[in-house]
Amino acid sequence: MNQTASHRFPGVTLLKIILPVCLIAAGIAGFWHYKSKTVAFKRKPAEKTAPVVDIMKVNPGRVTALIRVMGTVQPDREVVIKSQVAGTVIQVAPEFVQGGLIPKGETMVRIDPADYKLAVSKAQSALAHAQADFEIEKGQQQIAREELKLMAAMSPNGLRETSLVLRKPQLEQARAAVASAESDLETARLDLERTRIIVPFHALVLSKEVDAGAMTAAQGGLATLVDVTCYQVKVQVPLDRLDRIRIHETSGSPVRIRSLYAGREWEGRVVRTTGAVTEQSRMAGVIIRVDDPLGLGPAKGRPAMLLDDHVEAVIEGQSFDNVFSLPRALVRENSSLWIYHDGVLEIRKVAPVWIENDRVFIQSGLSPGDLVICSDLSAPVPGMALTLASGESQ
């Protein structure tokens, strides 16, 4: 029956053959059509870009080295006043109080002088008595000399003069008594003068030990005084910077001093070193002198400096000519700088002569007008190409 259907419908057999072939042909045609429409990506070669850098144009100038140190205000001269005689304090100066200022030559304390006036009177009487005895002895010596002449004239063999016969020892004894009486009188007068305690310099009363009515003994403490004509600031300076400072009593390096707490400022100068190095920090001790620290004389009106105040001192050290001042961060490894030269990187060795906080001063290795690179480079290589930033630093 199947054979009959095939003979009866020959188109069916032909359709079964042609249809698969058409589908395969359509698939192939669609594949090639899709492939012809795919976008082709072309790989471009990588472009070499030069790093963008900021620069700083440098020129030399004169620079003074500044050494910043810390210190404490101390008295330049401090003395403890003691009484040389004993007695009752009968008078004190109105300024004789803690923190008071007493001018030079003023009587600070007066001790009762009554006993010492009596001692002077007794010494004067003793001296007068000794002088009288001395005059009498001179007369006795003259009489002895005349008597010796008479006895020699009456004696056939004559008489030999001796010091005892002429009373020379007695005369020397009387002369020594006069000298001793004069010394006693001078001592009594000195003790009387010492009942008045005179201020040896323009002084600040740091401490007060007695007052009117008090009894003081010989060598008893009266007060501690500080000379206000000058103070000193003791600072510690690194040993490698000490050579940059001029140390002299009258022409030492100038110093600007500022209180850490009050913000007040003064001027001073480096006058000497302590002559020793501190044990812990291994730094040199340096003394700065400040004249008229209380503003009482030529610096009248200047704020008063207080003892034991902690201060910052900026010492003006050696001056350098034809040096380049740069931020310290621009100095690279091995004391080198990155220089922009004709569009490429140049790594140049330099020689710093002074480093101060965030600044470094260079005297050799740079030329006027050089362009120092301020930017960081990840892999700096001499000769690498560079590009300047639009807002370059001058």
Secondary structure, DSSP 4 states (H G I P E B T S, - for coil): -HHHHHHH-HHHHHHHHHHHHHHHHHHHHHHHHHHHHSPPPPPPPPPP-PPEE-EEE---EEEEEEEEEEEEEEES-EEEEE-SS-EEEEEE-TT-STT-EE-TT-EEEEE--HHHHHHHHHHHHHHHHHHHHHHHHHHHHHHHHHHHHHHHHHSSS-----TTTTTHHHHHHHHHHHHHHHHHHHHHHHHHHTTEEE-SSSEEEEEE---TT-EE-TT-EEEEEEESSEEEEEEEE-HHHHTTS---TTTPPEEEEEETTT--EEEEEEEEEEEEE-TTT--EEEEEEEESTTSSSTTTTSPPP-TT-EEEEEEEEEEEEEEEEEEGGG-BTTTEEEEEETTEEEEEE-EEEEEETTEEEEEES--TT-EEE-S--SS--TT-B-EE-TT---
